[in-house]
C-alpha cells in the first residue's frame, strides 16, 4: 500500500538515475514502487521537470491549490495556476516490471523525446508529497522565471502568503 508522507512521517529515498528506454519508459527501483503503488499521476513541473504523485497525494495537492484560489473562475491568475498545476496531468500505470511509460507530450516538454538514451534523475520530495523527474542535464540548473509552471507556482505562493498574513492579522485583532 503506498504511503502518503507527512511532516511527522519523513521518508528518505535516494535520488536515482534512470535511462529512458526507446519506448519512453523508466524502470523504478523497489523502494520507489513500494511508495507509489501501481498507478501514478504525472504532471508538469518546473522548467523541464515532471512531478509524480500517488492518486491520493495528487487529490490532496489539488484540494490545497483550489482552496487558495477561492473558487474565483473569472480570475486569469487562478486559471493559469489551475491549468499548469492541476489540469496538465495524466494517469499512468506502473507495469509488473516496475516500468513507467512517460507520455510523448511530457517527453517533448522535457526535451527527452529526440535524445539518444536520455537519463533522468528521480527524486523524492517527501515533505511535499511528490516525486520529481528531471532530465539529468537540467536537475541543477536554476529555475527559469519565464517558465509558465514557475510563474503559476509563484502566483500561488503569493496568494498563500497573502492569506496567511490576513489570518495572522485577524488572529491579532481577536486577541486584542
Beta strands, then each sheet from edge to edge (+ up, - down):
strand 1: 16-19
strand 2: 25-27
strand 3: 39-44
strand 4: 50-53
strand 5: 89-93
strand 6: 99-101
strand 7: 119-125
strand 8: 130-135
sheet 1: 1+ 7- 8+ 4- 3+ 5-
sheet 2: 2+ 6-
end
